[in-house]
């Protein structure tokens, strides 16, 4: 399952930190950012993904995050 999110993450350092935190919750997932995209895309590919948990985690670090359909 692949989920795609729009974020406001700007810096590579921020994306690396967020990926690390997400991997703590979703350890067998492939997670990456496309910071070149205007929507600062976050992609999460894994067997069991919780959109609300991902959004909640990014929000807890002060970032906007919304699922794209």
N, C-alpha and C positions, 0 to 999 in steps of 0.2 A: 504494500500500500504506500502510495506517495501522496503526501500532503504539501501544499504550497501556501505560504503566508506572505502577506505584505507587511513590511516593518519600516521603522525609521532608523535602523542601525546604520551608522555612517562610516565607522572606522574598522579597519581590519582587526585591530586589537580587541575591539568590542565583540566582533563576530567570533573570534577565537575563544574568548571567555564564555560566550553564550553557548557555543557548540560544546565546550567542555561540560557546562552545567546540564545541557540537554542530554548528553551521553550518560551522565550519572543516572538519569531517569529512564532513558531509552538506550541501554548499553549495546544492543545489537543493531543499531540503526546507522544508516548513512545520512549525514547531516551536512549541508553546505549553504553558503550564502552567495548570492549574485549581487554584489554591491554596485556593479556597473549599471544594473537595471534601475529604471526610475522608481520602481516600487521596492527596491532593496530586498529582493526575494530571499526567503528562507525556504529550503526544501528539506523535508524529512522523509526518508524512505525506511520503513520498518514494518515488522509483522503486527505489532500492536502499538498504535499511536493514539494519544489522547489530545485532540485539538484544544479542549479547554485547559488542560495542564500546560501545554506549550505556551498558550496565550498568557496564562496566569504567571508562568515563570518569567517570560519576557517583561510583562507588566511589573513584576516585583523588582526588576532591575531598572525600571524607569523607561522602558521602551514600549512603543506602540506595536501591536501585532494583531493582524486579523487574517482569518482564513480566506483564501481565494477559491472560488468555485470553478 
